[in-house]
Amino acid sequence: MAKYNSLREIQEAISKQETSCVELVKYYLQRIEENKNLNVFLEVYADEALKQAEEVDNKIRNNTAGRLAGMVIGVKDVLAHQNHGLQAASKILDKFESQFTATAVQRVIDQDVIIIGRQNCDEFAMGSSNENSAFGPVRNYADASRVPGGSSGASAVAVQADMCLASLGSDTGGSVRQPAAFCGVIGVKPTYSRISRWGLIAYASSFDCVGPITRDIDDAALLLEIMAGADEYDTTVSTKPVPAYSANLEPKKHYRIAYMREALESEGLSEDVKQRTFEKINWLKDQGHVVEAVDYPLLKYLLPTYYILTTAEASSNLSRFDGVKYGYRAGAEKIKNLENLYKKTRAEGFGAEVRRRIILGTFVLSADYYDAYYTKAQRVRRLIKESTDKILSTYDFLISPTTPTPAFKIGEKSEDQLQMFLADIFTVQANVIGNPCISIPNGQSADGLPIGIQVLGKNFEESELLAFAKFLQ
């Protein structure tokens, strides 16, 4: 079967009777089987997807199909899907099945998307490499010795390796965009509150966003358009009207674009990434756009602010996983009392990275250190937001590399948490301030590894962001 890079191509092929939803699902199931070594899917819904494909084919013949008819997707294992497994790639949710469907997932189902399975991820979406899963690391399709990025690494690899047309991931500090860059695909983090978080397992509630991973900007725009909007189940979601993103992808003739001088002068930036980024900057200038460097001295505070606040929120959010109500429980022979049950269950059920972040979060929330760390980080968060808004009051977008390097080797940074955290240095800004951001492919390294470029836009201006990204790509 031919490789389809967009829903438009698929729907045209179906209309010409060159393929069908059933044939597409069979093809993707074959691709999943051929690439089992990449450890992408925790569960494949083969029979269910084929049955659903038959139903969508019938709807297409009867002209009653939804807007996503022909799109086969995978869903990251942090998004609820009723009567299907939901574990956040963690032992502590062993054998747990969701009792309801996340709003974002339900909205794409209502438009006749076909879900082929749930995808591996860093445990509770905590990680930059997809090495922290209780089910083992995910591998990059471009080079199986390298990481795919995290935490939505498997969701990106599934699209990269043509195991599905698109994936739904989550982005708390770059977890859609960073793996998109490492895998040479498109990842979108919308404005915070643009998409309902109902049914998304919480890592850090004031940072978490649901976002699509695709190979085509139009597909990303359509998925965002369908998932976005008010939701009675989520009081934090925006009630702003949702524009027709997919119908507004014409770029403007002239843009003003900024890039952070400190980011491109960083010693940690690889030469390949630096070169590809400047090539894109120079191309934009040649096209007649204004592209200027701006000073951003707060760059060094992005990661500390992000990790202090997210670990604090994680400490609170993950307290519900205690071995009493659902999921994994430590063996009875080990239990002496209720407190002991909590300790044993959480020590055995959570992986090392999750335990580390819970402990860090509990520390910064403790009475003696609350003001020194948590309160101060909240103040810095406000300063980061104000300084970024000031830049965006003069410029249309802020661009940067998505990651400082291409994908690194599996195990290369596992023993150095600081180096692992630095992989997120350019992506966390969008989550700290809540603005929309997109990563698109930007060539390859000398070793043939994908490189991404990131575009940060103004709040709730996803239409402009997507149109510019399409032009840039």
C-alpha positions, 0 to 999 in steps of 0.5 A: 500500500502507498504511504499516505501523509495526510487525511486529504490524500487518504480521503481522495484515495478512498473516493477513487476506491483505491483503498478503504478504511479496512485496508488502511487498518490492516496496513497499519496493523502490519506496520505495527507488527513489523516494528514491534522492536520499537516498543510503541504500542502497549495495547493494539485494538486490532479486532475493534479497529477493523470493526470500526473501519467497516462501520466508517466505510459504510458511512462513507458509502452512505455520505454520513461519515464524519470529518475524520473518516479515514484517519487512523490514530493512536492515543498516548496512555494518559488519555482515558478511553472507556473500557480500555486499559489506562496505566500512564505506563506505570505499574501502579495502575496495573490492570486499570480500565477507564470508566469514561472517555476523555473529552478530546478523545470522544470528540475525534471519535464522534468524527469517525476517527479510528483508534488503533491502540494505546501508546507507550510513554514516560511514566505519568508523562515524566521524562524527556526520552521515553526511557522511564516507562514501566514497559521499557524504553521506546526506540527511534525509528530513524535509529533504534539505538536512540531515544524518540524523545519524551514523554509522548515518544511512542506517539511520535514514533507511531507517526514517524514509522507509519503505524498510524496517520496521527497520534494524540499526546500530552504536553506538560513541558514539551512532551509533544514537541520534543519527540516530534523534533526527534522523530521528524514530525509535527507536534502542536501544543495549543494555548493552555485551556484551549482543549479540555483536560477532562480524562487526561491523567494529571501530571502538573495541572496548570501546565498539562495540554492535549496536543496532536502529532501528525505529518501534515499541518492541515491534519494538525489544524483539523484535529485541534479544531475538533478537540478544542472548545468549552466542556462542561466537565472541565471548569478550567477550559476556555469558552472562547469560540473555536476558529476554523483552523483548518480553513485559515491556513493562508500566511500573511505576506509579511511577518516580524519574527524574533529569536532569542540571542542566548538560545543560539549562542548557547554552548550546549547547542549542537552545530547541526541544530544551530546551522539548520536554525540559521539556515531557516532564519536566513531563508525567512529574511530572503523571503522579505520577513523581518527576523531579529535577535532579542535579548532574553536574560530569563532563559536560564530561569526557565528550567528551574521555574518549570521543575519547581512548579511541576514537581510541586503539582505532581506531588499533589496530583499523584497522592491519589495513587495509594493502592486502596481504591484501584490499581497496584497494591503491595502484597498482603504479607508485606503490610502491617498497617495503613501507612505501611500499605501506602509506603510499600505500594507507592515505593513498588508501584512508581518508577524511579523518575516519578518517585524523584519528582514526588520527593522534590515536589513534596520538599518545595511545598514543605513549610520550611521551604515553601516561600524560598522555592514555590512562592519565588518560582510563581513570581518568576513564572509571572516575570517570564510571562510578562517578558515574553508577552512584551516580545510578542507585542512587537513581533508575530512569533518567537522561534528557536530550535525545538531541542538543543541536539538531535536524538541522543543514545538510549541510556546516554543521559540516564545517570545525569539528570541535569543533562536530561533536564536540559533537553527541555530548555527550549520547550518549557517556556510555552508551558510556563506561560501557557502560549501555543507552540508548534514544532515542525521538521527542519532538516537532518543532522550530519548523521541523518537524524531529524531536527526540529524548529519551534514557533511560539505564538500569542495566546489563542492565535493558533490560526496564525501560528499554524498558517505560519508553520505551514509556510515555514515548512 
